[in-house]
Amino acid sequence: MNTKLHAVTDADGRPIRFFMTAGQVSDYTGAAALLSSLPAAEWLLADRGYDADWFREALKDKGIKPCIPGRKSRGKPIKHDKRRYKRKAPPRAACRGLVL
């Protein structure tokens, strides 16, 4: 059995929140668990595993702009800030925001 760690970090890569799931569990589970405890931020960067319309809308309701590439199975491509997303490698953010 393996595990997956869902972590929210600040723009400098410092961890803020964690949530652990079984490895085969969808990233949506981690997103739902961490959503209510997200601190204020301008942006949230996350990989395509967190691409869900409900998650994007929930972020927007909190005043956070999602920077999440769309899943390949998504019928219509979703726009995201590619330059900002490419900079999410360690420390995973170059913005005033959060990384999931």
C-alpha atoms as a printed R data frame, in Angstrom:
    type eleno elety resid chain resno       x      y       z
1   ATOM     1    CA   MET     A     1   0.000  0.000   0.000
2   ATOM     2    CA   ASN     A     2   1.234  3.487  -0.742
3   ATOM     3    CA   THR     A     3   0.149  6.957   0.293
4   ATOM     4    CA   LYS     A     4  -0.207 10.342  -1.343
5   ATOM     5    CA   LEU     A     5   0.547 13.602   0.413
6   ATOM     6    CA   HIS     A     6  -1.506 16.609  -0.672
7   ATOM     7    CA   ALA     A     7   0.280 19.747   0.475
8   ATOM     8    CA   VAL     A     8  -0.490 23.439   0.251
9   ATOM     9    CA   THR     A     9   2.606 25.629   0.233
10  ATOM    10    CA   ASP     A    10   3.120 29.359   0.128
11  ATOM    11    CA   ALA     A    11   4.847 31.139  -2.769
12  ATOM    12    CA   ASP     A    12   8.242 30.384  -1.214
13  ATOM    13    CA   GLY     A    13   7.553 26.646  -1.009
14  ATOM    14    CA   ARG     A    14   6.956 26.574   2.751
15  ATOM    15    CA   PRO     A    15   4.274 24.040   3.730
16  ATOM    16    CA   ILE     A    16   1.039 25.422   5.153
17  ATOM    17    CA   ARG     A    17  -1.393 22.463   5.179
18  ATOM    18    CA   PHE     A    18  -1.153 18.705   4.590
19  ATOM    19    CA   PHE     A    19  -3.650 15.942   3.917
20  ATOM    20    CA   MET     A    20  -2.699 12.301   3.404
21  ATOM    21    CA   THR     A    21  -4.694  9.771   1.393
22  ATOM    22    CA   ALA     A    22  -4.193  6.248   0.148
23  ATOM    23    CA   GLY     A    23  -2.144  6.309  -3.054
24  ATOM    24    CA   GLN     A    24  -4.970  5.171  -5.321
25  ATOM    25    CA   VAL     A    25  -7.389  7.873  -4.105
26  ATOM    26    CA   SER     A    26  -8.281 10.674  -6.517
27  ATOM    27    CA   ASP     A    27  -6.636 14.070  -6.103
28  ATOM    28    CA   TYR     A    28 -10.178 15.468  -5.842
29  ATOM    29    CA   THR     A    29 -10.361 13.985  -2.332
30  ATOM    30    CA   GLY     A    30  -7.294 15.953  -1.260
31  ATOM    31    CA   ALA     A    31  -8.615 19.099  -2.913
32  ATOM    32    CA   ALA     A    32 -11.950 18.818  -1.100
33  ATOM    33    CA   ALA     A    33 -10.246 18.195   2.248
34  ATOM    34    CA   LEU     A    34  -7.924 21.203   1.964
35  ATOM    35    CA   LEU     A    35 -10.354 23.653   0.372
36  ATOM    36    CA   SER     A    36 -11.953 25.000   3.543
37  ATOM    37    CA   SER     A    37  -8.582 25.687   5.173
38  ATOM    38    CA   LEU     A    38  -6.926 27.523   2.272
39  ATOM    39    CA   PRO     A    39  -5.509 30.878   3.357
40  ATOM    40    CA   ALA     A    40  -6.124 34.041   1.352
41  ATOM    41    CA   ALA     A    41  -4.112 34.126  -1.872
42  ATOM    42    CA   GLU     A    42  -4.159 35.602  -5.346
43  ATOM    43    CA   TRP     A    43  -3.345 32.357  -7.189
44  ATOM    44    CA   LEU     A    44  -3.388 28.597  -6.613
45  ATOM    45    CA   LEU     A    45  -1.124 26.468  -8.816
46  ATOM    46    CA   ALA     A    46  -1.862 22.754  -9.069
47  ATOM    47    CA   ASP     A    47  -1.218 19.937 -11.503
48  ATOM    48    CA   ARG     A    48  -3.868 18.534 -13.816
49  ATOM    49    CA   GLY     A    49  -4.898 15.923 -11.237
50  ATOM    50    CA   TYR     A    50  -6.808 18.728  -9.495
51  ATOM    51    CA   ASP     A    51  -8.643 19.821 -12.665
52  ATOM    52    CA   ALA     A    52 -12.342 19.859 -11.795
53  ATOM    53    CA   ASP     A    53 -14.974 22.479 -12.542
54  ATOM    54    CA   TRP     A    54 -16.295 22.367  -8.957
55  ATOM    55    CA   PHE     A    55 -12.773 22.988  -7.589
56  ATOM    56    CA   ARG     A    56 -12.137 25.902  -9.955
57  ATOM    57    CA   GLU     A    57 -15.474 27.481  -8.994
58  ATOM    58    CA   ALA     A    58 -14.800 27.001  -5.274
59  ATOM    59    CA   LEU     A    59 -11.426 28.731  -5.652
60  ATOM    60    CA   LYS     A    60 -13.018 31.622  -7.537
61  ATOM    61    CA   ASP     A    61 -15.653 31.934  -4.785
62  ATOM    62    CA   LYS     A    62 -12.753 32.376  -2.325
63  ATOM    63    CA   GLY     A    63 -11.197 35.043  -4.571
64  ATOM    64    CA   ILE     A    64  -8.351 32.752  -5.684
65  ATOM    65    CA   LYS     A    65  -7.420 32.450  -9.364
66  ATOM    66    CA   PRO     A    66  -6.808 28.819 -10.372
67  ATOM    67    CA   CYS     A    67  -3.726 28.016 -12.463
68  ATOM    68    CA   ILE     A    68  -4.429 24.369 -13.245
69  ATOM    69    CA   PRO     A    69  -3.883 22.774 -16.654
70  ATOM    70    CA   GLY     A    70  -6.839 20.813 -17.976
71  ATOM    71    CA   ARG     A    71  -6.908 17.038 -18.018
72  ATOM    72    CA   LYS     A    72  -6.247 15.483 -21.407
73  ATOM    73    CA   SER     A    73  -9.689 13.859 -21.300
74  ATOM    74    CA   ARG     A    74 -11.391 17.267 -21.016
75  ATOM    75    CA   GLY     A    75 -13.432 17.825 -24.178
76  ATOM    76    CA   LYS     A    76 -12.767 21.540 -24.437
77  ATOM    77    CA   PRO     A    77  -9.277 22.813 -23.533
78  ATOM    78    CA   ILE     A    78  -9.134 24.977 -20.429
79  ATOM    79    CA   LYS     A    79  -7.023 28.114 -20.290
80  ATOM    80    CA   HIS     A    80  -4.345 28.578 -17.651
81  ATOM    81    CA   ASP     A    81  -1.329 30.852 -17.305
82  ATOM    82    CA   LYS     A    82   1.369 28.650 -18.853
83  ATOM    83    CA   ARG     A    83   4.246 30.948 -17.892
84  ATOM    84    CA   ARG     A    84   3.153 31.046 -14.256
85  ATOM    85    CA   TYR     A    85   2.553 27.282 -14.208
86  ATOM    86    CA   LYS     A    86   6.015 26.485 -15.624
87  ATOM    87    CA   ARG     A    87   7.587 28.358 -12.739
88  ATOM    88    CA   LYS     A    88   5.903 26.125 -10.139
89  ATOM    89    CA   ALA     A    89   8.885 23.771  -9.966
90  ATOM    90    CA   PRO     A    90  10.828 24.088  -6.715
91  ATOM    91    CA   PRO     A    91   9.986 26.100  -4.782
92  ATOM    92    CA   ARG     A    92   6.853 25.364  -6.864
93  ATOM    93    CA   ALA     A    93   5.731 28.962  -7.052
94  ATOM    94    CA   ALA     A    94   6.933 32.293  -8.287
95  ATOM    95    CA   CYS     A    95   3.779 34.161  -7.477
96  ATOM    96    CA   ARG     A    96   1.835 35.579  -4.581
97  ATOM    97    CA   GLY     A    97  -0.192 32.455  -4.146
98  ATOM    98    CA   LEU     A    98  -0.507 28.855  -3.130
99  ATOM    99    CA   VAL     A    99   0.588 25.576  -4.639
100 ATOM   100    CA   LEU     A   100  -1.338 22.348  -4.254
